[in-house]
């Protein structure tokens, strides 16, 4: 379990924590846990999420277990710098949906003494690095990779397999659209999907 770093008043710098993993791995749950601990300690916090994420609640970050914390929707990452003025801790959910500037924003906040806690998918539905997440992970002091349980093998799952035929990069969804898979299960599922597409092409 991640243990919060003790603050260092002499250093006057913050840090960046990244929580990453597949769908249904508990990323948002862990983000909320850390932020509520800071809130309980009377630290001034602000939580942000991208405007695209309106699945559960417009005014809160909500986990799949219905745990939630009040948040602010932003259209672009540079808004966070202004809205986070005076904060000690900043939380950012669904970071993969932000523009690349989110990396600069997080590091600017950390350089000004803010603790920044970021959560997001590290890979898209094809198993490729997702958006700004690789650069966020590279520049963060702490990276926590959480895992779901593979729906086909019962092992650890780190891939988010899309069950629909929609091929767009961004598709908000839940259990009807995605399932967490282990490496082996994901590899087999992707191969089966490719084989089925090839068969369909031959029929046309």
JOFEN-V591851 format. One record per residue. N is the residue number from 1. SS is DSSP state (2 for helix, 1 for strand, 0 for the rest). PSI is psi as a letter, one per 40 degrees, with the letter a starting at -180 (999 if undefined). Layout:
n=N ss=SS psi=PSI
n=N ss=SS psi=PSI
This chain:
n=1 ss=0 psi=h
n=2 ss=0 psi=h
n=3 ss=0 psi=h
n=4 ss=0 psi=h
n=5 ss=0 psi=i
n=6 ss=0 psi=h
n=7 ss=0 psi=i
n=8 ss=0 psi=g
n=9 ss=0 psi=d
n=10 ss=0 psi=d
n=11 ss=0 psi=d
n=12 ss=0 psi=f
n=13 ss=0 psi=i
n=14 ss=0 psi=a
n=15 ss=1 psi=i
n=16 ss=1 psi=h
n=17 ss=1 psi=h
n=18 ss=1 psi=h
n=19 ss=1 psi=h
n=20 ss=1 psi=i
n=21 ss=1 psi=a
n=22 ss=0 psi=a
n=23 ss=0 psi=i
n=24 ss=0 psi=f
n=25 ss=0 psi=e
n=26 ss=0 psi=f
n=27 ss=2 psi=d
n=28 ss=2 psi=d
n=29 ss=2 psi=d
n=30 ss=2 psi=d
n=31 ss=2 psi=d
n=32 ss=2 psi=d
n=33 ss=2 psi=d
n=34 ss=2 psi=d
n=35 ss=2 psi=d
n=36 ss=2 psi=d
n=37 ss=2 psi=d
n=38 ss=2 psi=d
n=39 ss=2 psi=d
n=40 ss=2 psi=d
n=41 ss=0 psi=e
n=42 ss=0 psi=f
n=43 ss=0 psi=i
n=44 ss=0 psi=h
n=45 ss=1 psi=i
n=46 ss=1 psi=i
n=47 ss=1 psi=h
n=48 ss=1 psi=i
n=49 ss=1 psi=i
n=50 ss=1 psi=i
n=51 ss=0 psi=d
n=52 ss=0 psi=d
n=53 ss=0 psi=g
n=54 ss=0 psi=f
n=55 ss=0 psi=d
n=56 ss=0 psi=d
n=57 ss=0 psi=h
n=58 ss=0 psi=d
n=59 ss=0 psi=e
n=60 ss=1 psi=i
n=61 ss=1 psi=h
n=62 ss=1 psi=h
n=63 ss=0 psi=i
n=64 ss=0 psi=d
n=65 ss=0 psi=e
n=66 ss=0 psi=e
n=67 ss=0 psi=i
n=68 ss=1 psi=i
n=69 ss=1 psi=i
n=70 ss=1 psi=h
n=71 ss=0 psi=i
n=72 ss=1 psi=h
n=73 ss=1 psi=h
n=74 ss=1 psi=i
n=75 ss=0 psi=d
n=76 ss=0 psi=i
n=77 ss=0 psi=d
n=78 ss=2 psi=e
n=79 ss=2 psi=d
n=80 ss=2 psi=d
n=81 ss=2 psi=d
n=82 ss=2 psi=d
n=83 ss=2 psi=d
n=84 ss=0 psi=e
n=85 ss=0 psi=h
n=86 ss=0 psi=e
n=87 ss=0 psi=i
n=88 ss=0 psi=d
n=89 ss=1 psi=h
n=90 ss=1 psi=h
n=91 ss=1 psi=h
n=92 ss=1 psi=h
n=93 ss=1 psi=i
n=94 ss=0 psi=f
n=95 ss=2 psi=d
n=96 ss=2 psi=d
n=97 ss=2 psi=e
n=98 ss=0 psi=i
n=99 ss=0 psi=i
n=100 ss=0 psi=e
n=101 ss=2 psi=e
n=102 ss=2 psi=d
n=103 ss=2 psi=d
n=104 ss=2 psi=d
n=105 ss=2 psi=d
n=106 ss=2 psi=d
n=107 ss=2 psi=d
n=108 ss=2 psi=d
n=109 ss=2 psi=d
n=110 ss=2 psi=d
n=111 ss=2 psi=d
n=112 ss=0 psi=e
n=113 ss=0 psi=e
n=114 ss=0 psi=h
n=115 ss=1 psi=h
n=116 ss=1 psi=h
n=117 ss=1 psi=h
n=118 ss=1 psi=h
n=119 ss=1 psi=i
n=120 ss=1 psi=i
n=121 ss=1 psi=h
n=122 ss=0 psi=d
n=123 ss=1 psi=i
n=124 ss=0 psi=a
n=125 ss=0 psi=e
n=126 ss=0 psi=e
n=127 ss=0 psi=e
n=128 ss=0 psi=i
n=129 ss=1 psi=h
n=130 ss=0 psi=h
n=131 ss=0 psi=b
n=132 ss=0 psi=e
n=133 ss=2 psi=d
n=134 ss=2 psi=d
n=135 ss=2 psi=d
n=136 ss=2 psi=d
n=137 ss=2 psi=d
n=138 ss=2 psi=d
n=139 ss=2 psi=e
n=140 ss=0 psi=i
n=141 ss=0 psi=d
n=142 ss=1 psi=h
n=143 ss=1 psi=h
n=144 ss=1 psi=h
n=145 ss=1 psi=h
n=146 ss=1 psi=i
n=147 ss=0 psi=i
n=148 ss=1 psi=a
n=149 ss=1 psi=h
n=150 ss=0 psi=h
n=151 ss=0 psi=e
n=152 ss=0 psi=d
n=153 ss=0 psi=e
n=154 ss=0 psi=e
n=155 ss=0 psi=a
n=156 ss=1 psi=h
n=157 ss=1 psi=h
n=158 ss=0 psi=e
n=159 ss=1 psi=i
n=160 ss=1 psi=h
n=161 ss=1 psi=h
n=162 ss=1 psi=h
n=163 ss=0 psi=e
n=164 ss=0 psi=i
n=165 ss=0 psi=e
n=166 ss=0 psi=h
n=167 ss=0 psi=e
n=168 ss=0 psi=i
n=169 ss=0 psi=d
n=170 ss=0 psi=h
n=171 ss=0 psi=h
n=172 ss=0 psi=h
n=173 ss=0 psi=i
n=174 ss=0 psi=a
n=175 ss=0 psi=d
n=176 ss=0 psi=d
n=177 ss=0 psi=d
n=178 ss=1 psi=i
n=179 ss=1 psi=i
n=180 ss=1 psi=h
n=181 ss=1 psi=i
n=182 ss=0 psi=i
n=183 ss=2 psi=d
n=184 ss=2 psi=d
n=185 ss=2 psi=d
n=186 ss=2 psi=d
n=187 ss=2 psi=d
n=188 ss=2 psi=d
n=189 ss=2 psi=d
n=190 ss=2 psi=d
n=191 ss=2 psi=d
n=192 ss=2 psi=d
n=193 ss=2 psi=d
n=194 ss=2 psi=d
n=195 ss=2 psi=d
n=196 ss=2 psi=d
n=197 ss=2 psi=d
n=198 ss=2 psi=d
n=199 ss=2 psi=d
n=200 ss=2 psi=d
n=201 ss=2 psi=d
n=202 ss=2 psi=d
n=203 ss=2 psi=d
n=204 ss=0 psi=999
